């Protein structure tokens, strides 16, 4: 496959994935307004499990399910569930655009944490990118004299 076609497939995949995240967040924002966060998260989880099972079955990868019981996978699942519940609660309380902008700061926080924990060496250029990114998030959040709400 030529490079132009590969680039177009990559762009289409990124656009599709970003659209899927935006649609999912919008649907969850709609659901958590009238439904308990726990119910919405369980509904989303059931749908995700069914879709994942179908994909694994279609690609003949059901044998990978035995790895789901490993300690690392279970720890990640618990942490991911905590993130989802926290994010859904925030969606209930703040506008979707603001929640999305704050969520986009996640890679910045991971980079800073990795540097402070000693797990990664972060050079000046990356620190500048992290700083500019955080300034951008603060500009979107626009804290007032009372500060930033706990939902943010």
N, C-alpha and C positions, 0 to 999 in steps of 0.2 A: 504494500500500500504506500502511495507516495506521501511525502511529508505534509503537503497541504490538506490532503484528505484526513490524515491523522490529527492534524491541528483542529480541523473542523469538528471531528468526532469528539475531541477533548473539550472544545468549547461548548458543544451541545450537551455533553455529559455534565459539565460544571453548571451550565444554565439550568439543566433539568434538576440536578441535586439542590441547587440554591432555591429553585422554585418549589421543590418538594418540602424543603425546610420551612419556607415562608408560608406555604399552604397549611402545613401541619401546625405551625404556631398560630396562624389565624383561626384554624378550626378549634384548637385547644383554648384560645382566648374566648371564643364564642361559647364553648362547652363549660368552662369554669365560671362563667357568669351565672349560670343557672344550676350547676351541678357541683357537688363536693369535689375538691381537688383529688381526693383519693379515688373516687369513682371514675373521674376522667382519666387519671393515670392508669387505672386498671383496664379500662376500655381500650386505651391506646396500647397498653402492653399486650392485651389479648390479640388485637389486630396485628401488631408487630410480630408476635410469636407465630401466628398462623401464616403470615406472609413469609417469614424466615423459614419455617418448616417446608412450605411449598417450594421455595427456591432451593433449599438443601436437597429435597426429594428429587426435584427436576434435574439437578446437577449431579445426582448420585453421591452426595456427600453426607448422608445421614450418619455415617460412622464417626464423624467429628463430634457428634453430640456427647460421646462419652467423656470428652475433655471438659465439659461444662462443670464437672464436679471438682476441678482442681482449685486449690486455695486461691491462686492468683485471679482466676476467672470469677470466683465467688466474691472476692474482695472488690474487684472492679465493678461487678454487678451491684453490690450494695452501695458503693460510692456513687455510681451512675444513677441509681434510684433516688438517692438523697438529692442529687443535683436536679433531677427531673421534678421532684416534688417541690423543691425550693423555687425552681423556675416557674412552675405552674401557679404557685401561690403568688409570685411576683406578677405574673400575667393577669391575675385577677385584680390586682391593685394599681398597676401602672399601664400606660398606653403601650400597644404592641411595638411601635417603632422605637420607643425608649428601651424596652426590654431587649429588643434585638440588638440595638447599639451597644448596650452594656454587655450582652453575651458575646459580642464580637471582640471584646477585650480579653477573652479567655486565653488566647495564645500569648498575649502580652504578659498576663499573670503567670502562665506556665514558664515562660522564658525567665522572668524575674525570679520565680521560686527556684528554678533549676540553677540559676547563678548563685543565689544566696545559700542554697543547700550544698553547694560545691559539686553538684553533679554535672555541671556544664560550664565551660568557659565562654563568657559573653564579652565580645569585643566592643569597642567604642561605637562602631556603626550600628550594631544591634541594640546597644543601650539607647542610642539616639532614636532609633525606630520605636523602641518601647516607650520612651518619654513622649515622643510626638503622638503616638497612639493613645496614651493615657490623656494627654492634653485634649486630643480630639474627643474622647469619651466625655471628659469633663465639660467641654463646650456643648456637647449634645445634651448632657444631663442638666446643665445650667443650675447649679445649686444656688439657693437664695440665702438670705440671712439666717434662716432656720436650719440650713444645712441640707443634707441629702436624706430623703426618707429611708426608713429601714427596708422598704420593699426594693429600693434601688440597690 
